[in-house]
Amino acid sequence: MFFNGRPVGFDWGNLTIPMSFQRGRWYEMEYQVFLNTPGMHDGWVQVWVDGVQEGTKTGLNSRGTAGWNVKLNRIRVGGWYSNSANSNSCPNPAQASTMYVDDVAVSTQYIGPN
């Protein structure tokens, strides 16, 4: 799992969580993002899988110095696989992968496990 966000001039950092997912099984994924105070590095992101916190990244400057008007305005849900992205060299998967996404919810407060 890999969380990344990096608009030009802002620092969202990277959060890599080494996990293996089983085929044919549903997972509940939760992300919580706290934007920083403008000009400070006090933002953070947390990631949960099936109700267990699997990763945290702190010290983020997601607003840069642009002020309080910088908000989250887009969420992308999905996955991506490439055997040649960013000059990586990795083998093609042994089996084709299919990912299903269901029941996406966005909130300004904790939703909790279903």
N, CA, C and O atoms as a GROMACS GRO file, in nm:
protein
  456
    1MET      N    1   0.084  -0.116   0.000
    1MET     CA    2   0.000   0.000   0.000
    1MET      C    3   0.089   0.123   0.000
    1MET      O    4   0.192   0.125   0.068
    2PHE      N    5   0.051   0.223  -0.074
    2PHE     CA    6   0.134   0.342  -0.086
    2PHE      C    7   0.044   0.464  -0.088
    2PHE      O    8  -0.042   0.475  -0.175
    3PHE      N    9   0.064   0.555   0.005
    3PHE     CA   10  -0.009   0.682   0.006
    3PHE      C   11   0.088   0.789  -0.039
    3PHE      O   12   0.200   0.795   0.010
    4ASN      N   13   0.046   0.872  -0.131
    4ASN     CA   14   0.132   0.980  -0.177
    4ASN      C   15   0.045   1.094  -0.226
    4ASN      O   16  -0.059   1.073  -0.288
    5GLY      N   17   0.087   1.212  -0.199
    5GLY     CA   18   0.025   1.331  -0.253
    5GLY      C   19   0.132   1.436  -0.259
    5GLY      O   20   0.206   1.454  -0.162
    6ARG      N   21   0.144   1.506  -0.368
    6ARG     CA   22   0.251   1.604  -0.376
    6ARG      C   23   0.222   1.708  -0.483
    6ARG      O   24   0.288   1.707  -0.587
    7PRO      N   25   0.127   1.796  -0.460
    7PRO     CA   26   0.114   1.905  -0.557
    7PRO      C   27   0.238   1.993  -0.549
    7PRO      O   28   0.301   2.002  -0.443
    8VAL      N   29   0.275   2.057  -0.657
    8VAL     CA   30   0.395   2.138  -0.663
    8VAL      C   31   0.393   2.244  -0.554
    8VAL      O   32   0.294   2.316  -0.538
    9GLY      N   33   0.502   2.254  -0.479
    9GLY     CA   34   0.513   2.353  -0.373
    9GLY      C   35   0.461   2.308  -0.238
    9GLY      O   36   0.467   2.383  -0.141
   10PHE      N   37   0.410   2.187  -0.231
   10PHE     CA   38   0.355   2.135  -0.107
   10PHE      C   39   0.424   2.003  -0.075
   10PHE      O   40   0.479   1.938  -0.164
   11ASP      N   41   0.422   1.963   0.051
   11ASP     CA   42   0.488   1.840   0.092
   11ASP      C   43   0.387   1.750   0.161
   11ASP      O   44   0.350   1.773   0.276
   12TRP      N   45   0.342   1.648   0.091
   12TRP     CA   46   0.252   1.551   0.152
   12TRP      C   47   0.329   1.429   0.201
   12TRP      O   48   0.276   1.349   0.278
   13GLY      N   49   0.452   1.414   0.157
   13GLY     CA   50   0.532   1.301   0.199
   13GLY      C   51   0.482   1.171   0.140
   13GLY      O   52   0.390   1.169   0.059
   14ASN      N   53   0.544   1.063   0.181
   14ASN     CA   54   0.508   0.929   0.136
   14ASN      C   55   0.487   0.842   0.258
   14ASN      O   56   0.554   0.858   0.359
   15LEU      N   57   0.396   0.751   0.246
   15LEU     CA   58   0.372   0.653   0.352
   15LEU      C   59   0.359   0.518   0.284
   15LEU      O   60   0.259   0.489   0.219
   16THR      N   61   0.460   0.435   0.300
   16THR     CA   62   0.459   0.302   0.241
   16THR      C   63   0.432   0.202   0.351
   16THR      O   64   0.499   0.202   0.454
   17ILE      N   65   0.334   0.115   0.329
   17ILE     CA   66   0.297   0.014   0.426
   17ILE      C   67   0.319  -0.123   0.361
   17ILE      O   68   0.246  -0.159   0.269
   18PRO      N   69   0.419  -0.198   0.407
   18PRO     CA   70   0.445  -0.329   0.346
   18PRO      C   71   0.344  -0.432   0.391
   18PRO      O   72   0.355  -0.487   0.501
   19MET      N   73   0.247  -0.460   0.308
   19MET     CA   74   0.146  -0.561   0.338
   19MET      C   75   0.119  -0.642   0.213
   19MET      O   76   0.140  -0.596   0.101
   20SER      N   77   0.073  -0.762   0.235
   20SER     CA   78   0.028  -0.846   0.125
   20SER      C   79  -0.122  -0.864   0.139
   20SER      O   80  -0.172  -0.888   0.248
   21PHE      N   81  -0.191  -0.852   0.030
   21PHE     CA   82  -0.336  -0.870   0.030
   21PHE      C   83  -0.370  -1.004  -0.033
   21PHE      O   84  -0.310  -1.045  -0.132
   22GLN      N   85  -0.467  -1.072   0.026
   22GLN     CA   86  -0.512  -1.202  -0.025
   22GLN      C   87  -0.613  -1.181  -0.136
   22GLN      O   88  -0.698  -1.092  -0.129
   23ARG      N   89  -0.604  -1.264  -0.237
   23ARG     CA   90  -0.702  -1.260  -0.346
   23ARG      C   91  -0.836  -1.312  -0.295
   23ARG      O   92  -0.842  -1.398  -0.207
   24GLY      N   93  -0.944  -1.258  -0.351
   24GLY     CA   94  -1.078  -1.306  -0.319
   24GLY      C   95  -1.128  -1.264  -0.182
   24GLY      O   96  -1.220  -1.326  -0.128
   25ARG      N   97  -1.070  -1.161  -0.124
   25ARG     CA   98  -1.109  -1.116   0.009
   25ARG      C   99  -1.132  -0.965   0.006
   25ARG      O  100  -1.057  -0.892  -0.058
   26TRP      N  101  -1.236  -0.919   0.076
   26TRP     CA  102  -1.263  -0.776   0.087
   26TRP      C  103  -1.183  -0.718   0.202
   26TRP      O  104  -1.162  -0.784   0.304
   27TYR      N  105  -1.138  -0.594   0.187
   27TYR     CA  106  -1.067  -0.520   0.291
   27TYR      C  107  -1.135  -0.386   0.312
   27TYR      O  108  -1.183  -0.325   0.217
   28GLU      N  109  -1.138  -0.342   0.435
   28GLU     CA  110  -1.188  -0.208   0.464
   28GLU      C  111  -1.067  -0.116   0.482
   28GLU      O  112  -0.983  -0.139   0.569
   29MET      N  113  -1.059  -0.014   0.399
   29MET     CA  114  -0.946   0.079   0.401
   29MET      C  115  -0.997   0.214   0.450
   29MET      O  116  -1.099   0.264   0.402
   30GLU      N  117  -0.925   0.272   0.544
   30GLU     CA  118  -0.961   0.405   0.595
   30GLU      C  119  -0.837   0.494   0.594
   30GLU      O  120  -0.728   0.451   0.631
   31TYR      N  121  -0.856   0.618   0.550
   31TYR     CA  122  -0.750   0.718   0.552
   31TYR      C  123  -0.803   0.838   0.629
   31TYR      O  124  -0.918   0.878   0.611
   32GLN      N  125  -0.721   0.895   0.715
   32GLN     CA  126  -0.756   1.020   0.781
   32GLN      C  127  -0.645   1.118   0.749
   32GLN      O  128  -0.528   1.090   0.770
   33VAL      N  129  -0.684   1.235   0.699
   33VAL     CA  130  -0.587   1.338   0.661
   33VAL      C  131  -0.616   1.463   0.743
   33VAL      O  132  -0.730   1.510   0.747
   34PHE      N  133  -0.514   1.516   0.808
   34PHE     CA  134  -0.524   1.640   0.884
   34PHE      C  135  -0.431   1.741   0.817
   34PHE      O  136  -0.309   1.724   0.818
   35LEU      N  137  -0.489   1.846   0.759
   35LEU     CA  138  -0.409   1.948   0.692
   35LEU      C  139  -0.335   2.033   0.793
   35LEU      O  140  -0.384   2.056   0.904
   36ASN      N  141  -0.216   2.079   0.755
   36ASN     CA  142  -0.133   2.157   0.847
   36ASN      C  143  -0.182   2.298   0.867
   36ASN      O  144  -0.260   2.351   0.787
   37THR      N  145  -0.136   2.359   0.976
   37THR     CA  146  -0.152   2.502   0.996
   37THR      C  147  -0.066   2.570   0.890
   37THR      O  148   0.050   2.531   0.873
   38PRO      N  149  -0.119   2.671   0.817
   38PRO     CA  150  -0.040   2.732   0.710
   38PRO      C  151   0.100   2.773   0.757
   38PRO      O  152   0.117   2.839   0.859
   39GLY      N  153   0.200   2.732   0.680
   39GLY     CA  154   0.340   2.764   0.709
   39GLY      C  155   0.406   2.673   0.810
   39GLY      O  156   0.525   2.690   0.838
   40MET      N  157   0.334   2.577   0.867
   40MET     CA  158   0.391   2.486   0.965
   40MET      C  159   0.391   2.343   0.912
   40MET      O  160   0.323   2.314   0.814
   41HIS      N  161   0.464   2.256   0.975
   41HIS     CA  162   0.473   2.116   0.937
   41HIS      C  163   0.404   2.030   1.042
   41HIS      O  164   0.466   1.943   1.102
   42ASP      N  165   0.274   2.057   1.064
   42ASP     CA  166   0.201   1.984   1.168
   42ASP      C  167   0.084   1.902   1.112
   42ASP      O  168  -0.004   1.862   1.187
   43GLY      N  169   0.082   1.878   0.982
   43GLY     CA  170  -0.020   1.793   0.922
   43GLY      C  171   0.016   1.646   0.935
   43GLY      O  172   0.131   1.613   0.964
   44TRP      N  173  -0.081   1.559   0.914
   44TRP     CA  174  -0.055   1.415   0.923
   44TRP      C  175  -0.157   1.335   0.846
   44TRP      O  176  -0.262   1.386   0.808
   45VAL      N  177  -0.123   1.210   0.822
   45VAL     CA  178  -0.214   1.114   0.760
   45VAL      C  179  -0.201   0.983   0.835
   45VAL      O  180  -0.092   0.944   0.877
   46GLN      N  181  -0.314   0.913   0.851
   46GLN     CA  182  -0.315   0.781   0.914
   46GLN      C  183  -0.392   0.686   0.823
   46GLN      O  184  -0.487   0.726   0.756
   47VAL      N  185  -0.350   0.560   0.823
   47VAL     CA  186  -0.412   0.458   0.738
   47VAL      C  187  -0.448   0.338   0.824
   47VAL      O  188  -0.367   0.289   0.902
   48TRP      N  189  -0.572   0.291   0.809
   48TRP     CA  190  -0.620   0.171   0.877
   48TRP      C  191  -0.662   0.067   0.773
   48TRP      O  192  -0.715   0.101   0.667
   49VAL      N  193  -0.638  -0.058   0.804
   49VAL     CA  194  -0.684  -0.170   0.723
   49VAL      C  195  -0.762  -0.262   0.816
   49VAL      O  196  -0.708  -0.312   0.915
   50ASP      N  197  -0.888  -0.284   0.784
   50ASP     CA  198  -0.976  -0.368   0.867
   50ASP      C  199  -0.975  -0.325   1.013
   50ASP      O  200  -0.971  -0.409   1.103
   51GLY      N  201  -0.978  -0.194   1.036
   51GLY     CA  202  -0.987  -0.141   1.172
   51GLY      C  203  -0.856  -0.137   1.249
   51GLY      O  204  -0.855  -0.096   1.365
   52VAL      N  205  -0.746  -0.178   1.188
   52VAL     CA  206  -0.615  -0.177   1.254
   52VAL      C  207  -0.530  -0.067   1.192
   52VAL      O  208  -0.510  -0.064   1.071
   53GLN      N  209  -0.480   0.024   1.275
   53GLN     CA  210  -0.395   0.131   1.222
   53GLN      C  211  -0.264   0.070   1.174
   53GLN      O  212  -0.189   0.011   1.253
   54GLU      N  213  -0.237   0.085   1.046
   54GLU     CA  214  -0.119   0.024   0.984
   54GLU      C  215  -0.008   0.124   0.955
   54GLU      O  216   0.106   0.084   0.930
   55GLY      N  217  -0.039   0.254   0.956
   55GLY     CA  218   0.064   0.350   0.925
   55GLY      C  219   0.025   0.491   0.961
   55GLY      O  220  -0.093   0.527   0.960
   56THR      N  221   0.125   0.573   0.993
   56THR     CA  222   0.107   0.714   1.024
   56THR      C  223   0.224   0.791   0.965
   56THR      O  224   0.338   0.745   0.969
   57LYS      N  225   0.196   0.906   0.909
   57LYS     CA  226   0.300   0.997   0.862
   57LYS      C  227   0.270   1.133   0.921
   57LYS      O  228   0.161   1.187   0.900
   58THR      N  229   0.366   1.190   0.995
   58THR     CA  230   0.346   1.320   1.059
   58THR      C  231   0.444   1.421   1.001
   58THR      O  232   0.532   1.386   0.921
   59GLY      N  233   0.429   1.546   1.041
   59GLY     CA  234   0.520   1.652   0.998
   59GLY      C  235   0.496   1.700   0.857
   59GLY      O  236   0.588   1.750   0.792
   60LEU      N  237   0.373   1.686   0.808
   60LEU     CA  238   0.343   1.722   0.669
   60LEU      C  239   0.307   1.870   0.656
   60LEU      O  240   0.246   1.929   0.745
   61ASN      N  241   0.346   1.926   0.544
   61ASN     CA  242   0.315   2.065   0.510
   61ASN      C  243   0.228   2.063   0.385
   61ASN      O  244   0.271   2.108   0.278
   62SER      N  245   0.108   2.012   0.399
   62SER     CA  246   0.020   1.990   0.284
   62SER      C  247  -0.038   2.118   0.227
   62SER      O  248  -0.074   2.122   0.109
   63ARG      N  249  -0.050   2.224   0.306
   63ARG     CA  250  -0.103   2.352   0.256
   63ARG      C  251   0.009   2.443   0.204
   63ARG      O  252  -0.019   2.543   0.140
   64GLY      N  253   0.134   2.409   0.232
   64GLY     CA  254   0.243   2.499   0.198
   64GLY      C  255   0.225   2.629   0.273
   64GLY      O  256   0.190   2.628   0.391
   65THR      N  257   0.248   2.739   0.207
   65THR     CA  258   0.228   2.870   0.269
   65THR      C  259   0.107   2.939   0.208
   65THR      O  260   0.091   3.061   0.221
   66ALA      N  261   0.021   2.862   0.142
   66ALA     CA  262  -0.092   2.920   0.068
   66ALA      C  263  -0.206   2.966   0.157
   66ALA      O  264  -0.296   3.036   0.109
   67GLY      N  265  -0.206   2.930   0.284
   67GLY     CA  266  -0.309   2.979   0.375
   67GLY      C  267  -0.423   2.883   0.396
   67GLY      O  268  -0.423   2.771   0.344
   68TRP      N  269  -0.520   2.928   0.473
   68TRP     CA  270  -0.634   2.845   0.514
   68TRP      C  271  -0.725   2.808   0.398
   68TRP      O  272  -0.804   2.715   0.411
   69ASN      N  273  -0.716   2.878   0.285
   69ASN     CA  274  -0.804   2.849   0.171
   69ASN      C  275  -0.771   2.719   0.101
   69ASN      O  276  -0.852   2.669   0.022
   70VAL      N  277  -0.653   2.661   0.126
   70VAL     CA  278  -0.615   2.535   0.063
   70VAL      C  279  -0.692   2.423   0.134
   70VAL      O  280  -0.676   2.402   0.254
   71LYS      N  281  -0.773   2.352   0.059
   71LYS     CA  282  -0.855   2.242   0.111
   71LYS      C  283  -0.832   2.118   0.027
   71LYS      O  284  -0.775   2.126  -0.082
   72LEU      N  285  -0.876   2.004   0.077
   72LEU     CA  286  -0.878   1.884  -0.007
   72LEU      C  287  -0.996   1.898  -0.101
   72LEU      O  288  -1.109   1.922  -0.057
   73ASN      N  289  -0.971   1.884  -0.230
   73ASN     CA  290  -1.080   1.899  -0.325
   73ASN      C  291  -1.094   1.780  -0.419
   73ASN      O  292  -1.173   1.783  -0.513
   74ARG      N  293  -1.016   1.675  -0.393
   74ARG     CA  294  -1.023   1.559  -0.482
   74ARG      C  295  -0.978   1.436  -0.405
   74ARG      O  296  -0.882   1.441  -0.328
   75ILE      N  297  -1.047   1.327  -0.427
   75ILE     CA  298  -1.008   1.199  -0.369
   75ILE      C  299  -1.009   1.098  -0.482
   75ILE      O  300  -1.106   1.087  -0.556
   76ARG      N  301  -0.901   1.025  -0.494
   76ARG     CA  302  -0.893   0.921  -0.595
   76ARG      C  303  -0.894   0.786  -0.526
   76ARG      O  304  -0.822   0.764  -0.428
   77VAL      N  305  -0.974   0.698  -0.575
   77VAL     CA  306  -0.984   0.563  -0.518
   77VAL      C  307  -0.954   0.465  -0.630
   77VAL      O  308  -1.013   0.474  -0.738
   78GLY      N  309  -0.864   0.373  -0.603
   78GLY     CA  310  -0.834   0.275  -0.706
   78GLY      C  311  -0.695   0.219  -0.687
   78GLY      O  312  -0.635   0.233  -0.581
   79GLY      N  313  -0.647   0.156  -0.788
   79GLY     CA  314  -0.515   0.096  -0.784
   79GLY      C  315  -0.449   0.108  -0.918
   79GLY      O  316  -0.511   0.145  -1.018
   80TRP      N  317  -0.323   0.075  -0.919
   80TRP     CA  318  -0.248   0.089  -1.042
   80TRP      C  319  -0.132  -0.007  -1.038
   80TRP      O  320  -0.068  -0.023  -0.934
   81TYR      N  321  -0.103  -0.070  -1.146
   81TYR     CA  322   0.012  -0.159  -1.157
   81TYR      C  323   0.083  -0.130  -1.287
   81TYR      O  324   0.021  -0.119  -1.393
   82SER      N  325   0.213  -0.118  -1.278
   82SER     CA  326   0.294  -0.102  -1.399
   82SER      C  327   0.429  -0.167  -1.373
   82SER      O  328   0.489  -0.147  -1.268
   83ASN      N  329   0.476  -0.244  -1.469
   83ASN     CA  330   0.606  -0.305  -1.450
   83ASN      C  331   0.720  -0.214  -1.495
   83ASN      O  332   0.836  -0.254  -1.491
   84SER      N  333   0.687  -0.092  -1.539
   84SER     CA  334   0.794  -0.003  -1.582
   84SER      C  335   0.773   0.140  -1.533
   84SER      O  336   0.832   0.233  -1.589
   85ALA      N  337   0.692   0.161  -1.431
   85ALA     CA  338   0.666   0.296  -1.382
   85ALA      C  339   0.790   0.354  -1.316
   85ALA      O  340   0.858   0.284  -1.240
   86ASN      N  341   0.819   0.478  -1.343
   86ASN     CA  342   0.932   0.548  -1.280
   86ASN      C  343   1.062   0.469  -1.290
   86ASN      O  344   1.141   0.466  -1.195
   87SER      N  345   1.084   0.405  -1.402
   87SER     CA  346   1.204   0.325  -1.428
   87SER      C  347   1.218   0.203  -1.338
   87SER      O  348   1.326   0.147  -1.326
   88ASN      N  349   1.109   0.161  -1.273
   88ASN     CA  350   1.112   0.040  -1.192
   88ASN      C  351   1.125  -0.082  -1.282
   88ASN      O  352   1.082  -0.081  -1.397
   89SER      N  353   1.184  -0.184  -1.230
   89SER     CA  354   1.193  -0.310  -1.300
   89SER      C  355   1.131  -0.416  -1.212
   89SER      O  356   1.194  -0.464  -1.117
   90CYS      N  357   1.010  -0.454  -1.243
   90CYS     CA  358   0.944  -0.558  -1.165
   90CYS      C  359   0.871  -0.651  -1.262
   90CYS      O  360   0.825  -0.607  -1.367
   91PRO      N  361   0.860  -0.777  -1.226
   91PRO     CA  362   0.797  -0.872  -1.318
   91PRO      C  363   0.646  -0.849  -1.329
   91PRO      O  364   0.583  -0.794  -1.240
   92ASN      N  365   0.592  -0.893  -1.441
   92ASN     CA  366   0.448  -0.891  -1.455
   92ASN      C  367   0.388  -0.986  -1.352
   92ASN      O  368   0.451  -1.087  -1.319
   93PRO      N  369   0.268  -0.957  -1.302
   93PRO     CA  370   0.209  -1.049  -1.203
   93PRO      C  371   0.180  -1.185  -1.266
   93PRO      O  372   0.149  -1.195  -1.384
   94ALA      N  373   0.192  -1.289  -1.184
   94ALA     CA  374   0.166  -1.424  -1.233
   94ALA      C  375   0.020  -1.439  -1.276
   94ALA      O  376  -0.009  -1.511  -1.371
   95GLN      N  377  -0.070  -1.373  -1.205
   95GLN     CA  378  -0.212  -1.375  -1.240
   95GLN      C  379  -0.259  -1.231  -1.260
   95GLN      O  380  -0.211  -1.139  -1.194
   96ALA      N  381  -0.350  -1.214  -1.350
   96ALA     CA  382  -0.407  -1.080  -1.368
   96ALA      C  383  -0.480  -1.040  -1.241
   96ALA      O  384  -0.540  -1.124  -1.173
   97SER      N  385  -0.476  -0.912  -1.209
   97SER     CA  386  -0.540  -0.862  -1.088
   97SER      C  387  -0.666  -0.785  -1.122
   97SER      O  388  -0.670  -0.710  -1.220
   98THR      N  389  -0.769  -0.804  -1.043
   98THR     CA  390  -0.892  -0.727  -1.053
   98THR      C  391  -0.922  -0.673  -0.915
   98THR      O  392  -0.918  -0.747  -0.817
   99MET      N  393  -0.953  -0.545  -0.906
   99MET     CA  394  -0.985  -0.484  -0.778
   99MET      C  395  -1.127  -0.428  -0.786
   99MET      O  396  -1.161  -0.357  -0.880
  100TYR      N  397  -1.208  -0.462  -0.688
  100TYR     CA  398  -1.342  -0.409  -0.678
  100TYR      C  399  -1.346  -0.306  -0.567
  100TYR      O  400  -1.288  -0.327  -0.460
  101VAL      N  401  -1.414  -0.195  -0.589
  101VAL     CA  402  -1.429  -0.089  -0.489
  101VAL      C  403  -1.578  -0.070  -0.466
  101VAL      O  404  -1.655  -0.059  -0.562
  102ASP      N  405  -1.618  -0.067  -0.340
  102ASP     CA  406  -1.759  -0.055  -0.307
  102ASP      C  407  -1.775   0.031  -0.183
  102ASP      O  408  -1.685   0.036  -0.099
  103ASP      N  409  -1.887   0.098  -0.172
  103ASP     CA  410  -1.925   0.174  -0.052
  103ASP      C  411  -1.820   0.277  -0.011
  103ASP      O  412  -1.776   0.276   0.104
  104VAL      N  413  -1.779   0.364  -0.102
  104VAL     CA  414  -1.687   0.472  -0.069
  104VAL      C  415  -1.764   0.578   0.009
  104VAL      O  416  -1.873   0.618  -0.031
  105ALA      N  417  -1.707   0.622   0.120
  105ALA     CA  418  -1.769   0.726   0.203
  105ALA      C  419  -1.664   0.831   0.236
  105ALA      O  420  -1.549   0.797   0.263
  106VAL      N  421  -1.703   0.957   0.235
  106VAL     CA  422  -1.615   1.067   0.269
  106VAL      C  423  -1.685   1.148   0.378
  106VAL      O  424  -1.805   1.175   0.369
  107SER      N  425  -1.609   1.186   0.480
  107SER     CA  426  -1.669   1.257   0.592
  107SER      C  427  -1.567   1.352   0.653
  107SER      O  428  -1.447   1.337   0.632
  108THR      N  429  -1.616   1.450   0.728
  108THR     CA  430  -1.528   1.540   0.801
  108THR      C  431  -1.506   1.488   0.945
  108THR      O  432  -1.438   1.553   1.025
  109GLN      N  433  -1.563   1.373   0.976
  109GLN     CA  434  -1.541   1.312   1.108
  109GLN      C  435  -1.532   1.161   1.093
  109GLN      O  436  -1.568   1.106   0.988
  110TYR      N  437  -1.487   1.094   1.196
  110TYR     CA  438  -1.466   0.948   1.191
  110TYR      C  439  -1.594   0.877   1.159
  110TYR      O  440  -1.699   0.907   1.216
  111ILE      N  441  -1.587   0.782   1.067
  111ILE     CA  442  -1.702   0.703   1.026
  111ILE      C  443  -1.703   0.570   1.102
  111ILE      O  444  -1.807   0.525   1.148
  112GLY      N  445  -1.586   0.508   1.114
  112GLY     CA  446  -1.573   0.384   1.189
  112GLY      C  447  -1.596   0.262   1.103
  112GLY      O  448  -1.643   0.272   0.990
  113PRO      N  449  -1.561   0.145   1.159
  113PRO     CA  450  -1.576   0.021   1.083
  113PRO      C  451  -1.723  -0.012   1.060
  113PRO      O  452  -1.810   0.023   1.140
  114ASN      N  453  -1.748  -0.080   0.949
  114ASN     CA  454  -1.886  -0.118   0.915
  114ASN      C  455  -1.922  -0.251   0.976
  114ASN      O  456  -2.034  -0.299   0.959
   0.00000   0.00000   0.00000
